[in-house]
Amino acid sequence: MKTQSFLTWFHIFIMWFHMANITLYIPDDLKRKMDEHKEMRWSMAIRTIIEQKLGELEEFERLVKKSRLTEKEAMTIADKINEAAGKHAEALLNEARSRR
């Protein structure tokens, strides 16, 4: 048990020592909702979301480099896809709400 505890603290120290710090401003009502879930590690959740978004951006950049489209054309297509995905998600939510 002592070894595991030491390794956990050592890992936390190393992470703290080698990680940058950012400040994130959020609305008060969002913070209150977050405070209701003390079990969540919000820093880890946000870090995961940032990593996922960076992965998406890197993939997009990789595709753009191989594409014959201009960056502007690719962004226009991406915007249309995001808009369609948003409408689809909204339709699914509305359908789920109507079933209640």
C-alpha positions in Angstrom: 0.0 0.0 0.0 2.8 2.5 0.9 4.4 1.9 -2.5 1.2 2.6 -4.4 0.5 5.7 -2.3 4.1 7.0 -3.0 3.7 6.3 -6.7 0.4 8.1 -6.8 1.8 11.2 -5.1 5.0 11.0 -7.3 2.8 10.9 -10.4 0.8 13.9 -9.3 4.0 15.8 -8.5 5.5 15.0 -11.9 2.2 16.0 -13.7 2.0 19.3 -11.7 5.7 20.0 -12.3 5.5 19.5 -16.1 2.1 20.9 -17.0 1.2 24.4 -18.1 -1.6 26.2 -16.3 -4.5 28.0 -18.0 -7.3 30.2 -16.7 -10.8 29.5 -17.9 -13.7 31.9 -17.4 -17.2 30.4 -17.2 -20.6 31.8 -16.3 -21.6 31.7 -12.6 -24.6 29.4 -13.3 -22.3 26.8 -15.0 -19.9 27.0 -12.1 -22.7 26.3 -9.6 -23.8 23.3 -11.7 -20.2 22.0 -11.7 -20.0 22.5 -7.9 -23.0 20.1 -7.6 -20.7 17.3 -8.9 -17.8 17.2 -6.6 -17.0 13.7 -7.8 -16.0 15.1 -11.2 -12.4 15.9 -12.0 -13.2 18.9 -14.2 -9.6 19.7 -15.0 -9.2 16.2 -16.5 -12.5 16.5 -18.4 -11.5 19.8 -20.0 -8.1 18.5 -20.8 -9.6 15.5 -22.5 -11.9 17.8 -24.6 -9.0 20.0 -25.6 -7.0 16.9 -26.6 -10.0 15.6 -28.7 -10.4 19.0 -30.4 -6.7 19.2 -31.2 -6.9 15.8 -32.7 -9.8 16.9 -34.9 -7.9 20.0 -36.0 -4.8 18.0 -36.8 -6.8 15.5 -38.8 -8.5 18.4 -40.6 -5.1 20.0 -41.4 -3.8 16.6 -42.7 -6.8 16.3 -45.0 -6.5 19.9 -46.2 -2.9 19.3 -47.1 -3.9 16.4 -49.3 -6.9 18.2 -50.8 -7.2 20.1 -54.0 -9.6 22.5 -52.3 -8.5 25.8 -51.0 -8.5 26.3 -47.2 -11.5 28.6 -47.6 -13.5 26.0 -49.6 -12.6 23.3 -47.0 -13.8 25.6 -44.2 -17.0 26.3 -46.0 -17.7 22.6 -46.3 -16.7 22.0 -42.7 -19.2 24.7 -41.6 -22.0 23.1 -43.6 -21.2 19.7 -42.1 -21.2 21.2 -38.6 -24.5 23.0 -39.3 -26.1 19.8 -40.6 -24.8 17.8 -37.6 -26.2 20.4 -35.3 -29.6 20.3 -36.9 -29.6 16.5 -36.8 -28.7 16.5 -33.1 -31.5 19.1 -32.4 -34.0 16.9 -34.3 -32.9 13.8 -32.2 -33.3 15.8 -29.0 -36.7 17.1 -30.0 -37.8 13.5 -30.9 -36.6 12.2 -27.6 -38.4 15.0 -25.7 -41.6 14.3 -27.6 -41.5 10.6 -26.5 -41.6 11.6 -22.8 
